[in-house]
Amino acid sequence: MNISQAAKQAGLTSKALRYYESVSLVIPGRNPNGYREYSPAEVETLRFIQRARSSGFSVEEVGELLQLYRNPARRSHDAKLLVREKIEQVEEQLRNLKEMRSNLRALADACAGDDSPHCAILDQLAGGESR
C-alpha cells in the first residue's frame, strides 16, 4: 500500500511516516517507480510506533522497544525496565509541573489585578520584590 494508505491505517500522518523512515524506525520497500510501498507488517510496526509515542516514549526509546519486539530472544525484564524509567521521568515532570503551578499561583495571588500600573507579577519576574 502507498504512504497515505499506510498512514491512515496506522493513525499517523504521511509526514510522520517519512520521519520514522528517516530515523530508521521503519524501512518501507519501494515499487518500480520509486514510491514507498508499505507491507501489512510495516503498518503493524507503524501502529506499534504510534502506540509507543502516545505512551510518551521518545523516538530513541521507541527504537529500543522495537529492537526488543523484533528480538525473539528478548527478555521481558528489559521492556519493563524501559517502562519503569519512563514512569520515573513522568513523575519528575509531574513534580516540576506542580512546582510551576505553585509558582504561578503565587504570582497571581501577588497581583492586585486592578487598573494600577504597578504589577507585582512583573516585579517578581524582573527579580525584584513586589511593593
C-alpha positions in Angstrom: 0.0 0.0 0.0 1.1 3.6 -0.5 2.2 6.1 2.1 -1.2 7.7 2.5 -3.0 4.4 2.9 -0.4 3.2 5.4 -0.6 6.4 7.3 -4.4 6.2 7.6 -4.3 2.6 8.8 -1.6 3.4 11.3 -3.3 6.6 12.6 -0.4 8.7 11.6 0.4 11.4 9.0 2.4 10.8 5.9 4.9 13.3 7.3 5.3 11.2 10.4 5.9 8.1 8.2 8.6 9.9 6.3 10.2 11.0 9.5 10.1 7.5 11.0 11.7 6.3 7.8 14.4 9.0 8.1 15.3 7.7 11.6 15.2 4.1 10.5 12.3 3.0 12.7 10.6 1.6 9.6 12.0 1.0 6.2 9.4 0.6 3.6 10.0 -1.1 0.3 10.0 0.7 -3.0 8.0 -0.2 -6.0 9.5 0.0 -9.5 8.7 3.7 -9.9 10.4 4.5 -6.6 7.3 5.2 -4.5 7.2 3.9 -0.9 5.3 0.6 -0.6 4.2 -0.5 2.9 3.5 -4.1 3.7 1.0 -5.2 6.3 3.9 -6.0 8.7 5.2 -2.4 8.2 1.8 -1.0 9.0 1.8 -3.1 12.2 5.2 -1.6 13.1 3.8 1.9 12.5 0.9 1.1 14.8 3.4 -0.1 17.4 5.3 3.2 17.0 2.1 5.2 17.2 1.1 3.5 20.5 4.6 3.8 22.0 4.7 7.5 21.1 1.2 8.0 22.5 2.5 6.5 25.7 5.2 9.1 25.9 8.2 7.3 24.6 10.8 9.3 22.7 11.8 8.2 19.2 15.1 6.8 20.7 13.1 4.8 23.3 10.7 3.6 20.6 13.8 2.3 18.7 14.8 0.4 21.8 11.3 -1.1 22.2 11.3 -2.1 18.6 14.6 -3.8 18.9 13.2 -5.8 21.8 9.9 -6.5 19.9 11.8 -7.8 16.9 14.2 -10.0 19.0 12.8 -13.5 19.7 15.4 -14.0 22.4 14.3 -10.8 24.3 13.7 -10.6 28.0 10.6 -9.0 29.3 12.7 -7.6 32.0 14.3 -5.2 29.5 11.0 -3.9 28.4 9.8 -3.5 31.9 12.9 -1.6 32.8 12.3 0.9 29.9 8.7 1.4 31.2 9.8 2.0 34.8 12.4 4.5 33.6 9.6 6.3 31.7 7.4 6.3 34.8 10.3 8.0 36.7 10.6 10.6 34.0 6.9 11.3 34.1 6.9 11.5 37.9 9.7 14.1 37.7 7.7 16.0 35.1 4.7 16.0 37.3 6.7 17.3 40.3 8.1 20.1 38.0 4.6 20.9 36.8 3.2 21.1 40.3 6.0 23.4 41.3 5.3 25.5 38.3 1.6 25.6 39.1 2.5 26.7 42.7 4.8 29.5 41.4 2.1 30.7 39.0 -0.5 30.7 41.7 1.9 32.8 44.0 2.4 35.2 41.1 -1.3 35.5 40.5 -2.0 36.0 44.2 0.6 38.7 44.5 -1.1 40.8 41.8 -3.9 43.2 42.6 -5.3 42.8 39.1 -6.6 46.3 39.0 -6.0 49.3 36.7 -2.9 50.4 38.5 0.4 50.4 36.5 2.2 48.6 39.4 2.4 44.9 38.7 3.7 42.6 41.4 3.9 39.8 38.8 6.2 41.8 36.5 8.3 43.0 39.5 8.8 39.4 40.7 9.7 38.2 37.3 12.2 41.0 36.9 13.9 39.8 40.1 12.6 42.5 42.4 10.3 42.3 45.3 6.7 43.3 44.9 5.9 46.7 46.5 
